[in-house]
Amino acid sequence: MANSKQAAKRAKQATHQRSANMGLRTTLRTAIKKVKTAIAAGDAAAAQAAFNANVATIDSIADKKIIHKNKAARHKSRLAQQIKSLAGAKAA
């Protein structure tokens, strides 16, 4: 338990911020899952559309420092690579 008003306030703020961060992290995972689902369906156009729609979400969560910017870049790169290989497989 907090021993001062300041410590009590910081504990309250940390609890509130943690719940906000958990919500944003859930939004991130959902955005990635939408793209992966479109890739798994095998439709390159739908996968590209889902990717384009969710890139801004991934970037905004990285800007808020919920995840590191390099992790966001890694997710985007891997998804783009999967979409590109899916489109290449369809073309061949």
C-alpha positions as a printed NumPy array, in Angstrom:
array([[  0.   ,   0.   ,   0.   ],
       [  1.161,   3.522,  -0.756],
       [  2.632,   5.505,   2.12 ],
       [  1.965,   8.976,   0.705],
       [ -0.606,  10.805,  -1.389],
       [  1.879,  11.03 ,  -4.253],
       [  2.539,   7.283,  -4.215],
       [ -1.189,   6.547,  -4.043],
       [ -1.845,   8.802,  -7.026],
       [  0.966,   7.22 ,  -9.049],
       [ -0.394,   3.743,  -8.278],
       [ -3.854,   4.818,  -9.425],
       [ -2.447,   6.368, -12.609],
       [ -0.354,   3.28 , -13.344],
       [ -3.421,   1.05 , -13.047],
       [ -5.394,   3.269, -15.4  ],
       [ -2.546,   3.511, -17.927],
       [ -1.982,  -0.247, -17.855],
       [ -5.605,  -0.899, -18.782],
       [ -5.373,   1.62 , -21.634],
       [ -2.166,  -0.014, -22.887],
       [ -3.749,  -3.48 , -22.754],
       [ -6.579,  -2.223, -24.943],
       [ -4.149,  -0.8  , -27.48 ],
       [ -2.111,  -4.013, -27.482],
       [ -5.327,  -5.95 , -28.181],
       [ -6.075,  -3.592, -31.076],
       [ -2.597,  -4.271, -32.465],
       [ -3.016,  -8.034, -32.268],
       [ -6.434,  -7.806, -33.933],
       [ -5.022,  -5.693, -36.779],
       [ -2.241,  -8.222, -37.403],
       [ -4.695, -11.109, -37.183],
       [ -6.98 ,  -9.512, -39.814],
       [ -4.105,  -9.383, -42.296],
       [ -2.969, -12.93 , -41.495],
       [ -6.533, -14.195, -41.97 ],
       [ -6.708, -12.544, -45.393],
       [ -3.345, -14.089, -46.319],
       [ -4.513, -17.527, -45.152],
       [ -7.622, -17.177, -47.337],
       [ -5.295, -16.943, -50.34 ],
       [ -6.724, -13.74 , -51.825],
       [ -3.807, -11.413, -52.559],
       [ -6.017,  -8.384, -53.291],
       [ -7.981,  -8.751, -50.046],
       [ -4.757,  -9.32 , -48.111],
       [ -3.223,  -6.165, -49.583],
       [ -6.359,  -4.176, -48.755],
       [ -6.344,  -5.457, -45.171],
       [ -2.63 ,  -4.671, -44.88 ],
       [ -3.11 ,  -1.116, -46.163],
       [ -6.004,  -0.575, -43.752],
       [ -4.051,  -1.794, -40.719],
       [ -0.597,  -0.265, -41.298],
       [ -1.74 ,   3.022, -39.764],
       [ -2.977,   1.184, -36.676],
       [  0.347,  -0.586, -36.21 ],
       [  2.264,   2.678, -36.681],
       [  0.086,   4.65 , -34.266],
       [  0.532,   2.046, -31.532],
       [  4.301,   2.167, -32.084],
       [  4.18 ,   5.979, -31.905],
       [  2.489,   5.676, -28.498],
       [  5.381,   3.411, -27.434],
       [  3.141,   0.465, -26.633],
       [  5.56 ,  -1.544, -28.77 ],
       [  8.995,  -0.562, -30.068],
       [  9.142,   1.022, -33.53 ],
       [ 11.435,  -1.761, -34.748],
       [  8.917,  -4.395, -33.685],
       [  6.212,  -2.565, -35.632],
       [  8.506,  -2.399, -38.663],
       [  9.278,  -6.111, -38.332],
       [  5.575,  -7.018, -38.239],
       [  4.828,  -4.846, -41.272],
       [  7.795,  -6.227, -43.193],
       [  6.867,  -9.844, -42.552],
       [  3.236,  -9.278, -43.496],
       [  4.231,  -7.45 , -46.69 ],
       [  6.625, -10.257, -47.557],
       [  3.874, -12.863, -47.114],
       [  1.483, -10.848, -49.289],
       [  4.151, -10.451, -51.963],
       [  4.873, -14.185, -52.018],
       [  1.126, -14.887, -52.17 ],
       [  0.757, -12.574, -55.168],
       [  3.828, -14.16 , -56.8  ],
       [  2.41 , -17.647, -56.297],
       [ -0.865, -16.596, -57.945],
       [  0.947, -15.019, -60.915],
       [  3.098, -18.099, -61.576]])
